[in-house]
Amino acid sequence: VTVANNLSVSGDYPIFPEVTGSALSNYVLSTVSGILTVAKVELTVIGANLTRVYGVSNPILAYNITGFANNESIAVIDVLPVATTDANEASPVGTYTVNYADGNDNNYT
């Protein structure tokens, strides 16, 4: 038996053995508790494909996050990822990578 359920936050929860039966009075029982580890759910950050013209500021580096549990959404994330790119107004015409970093949450990775 454990107190953890599908809404439990990530972490370790004790599991206590529960032994029942009519013939147990014939035995001396020893039980050893276990541990249930609720692991973080892995999310996927999907960047938007964006375009701008030379000499203009970058648009907002938009993204979507998928993989939430329990019908949750981006609103539950403690610290949202930060999107960055090397492209700026003076960057030559071309394709530039957008990187996502520094997101953090107790239940998601």
Salt bridges, closest charged atoms under 4 A:
none
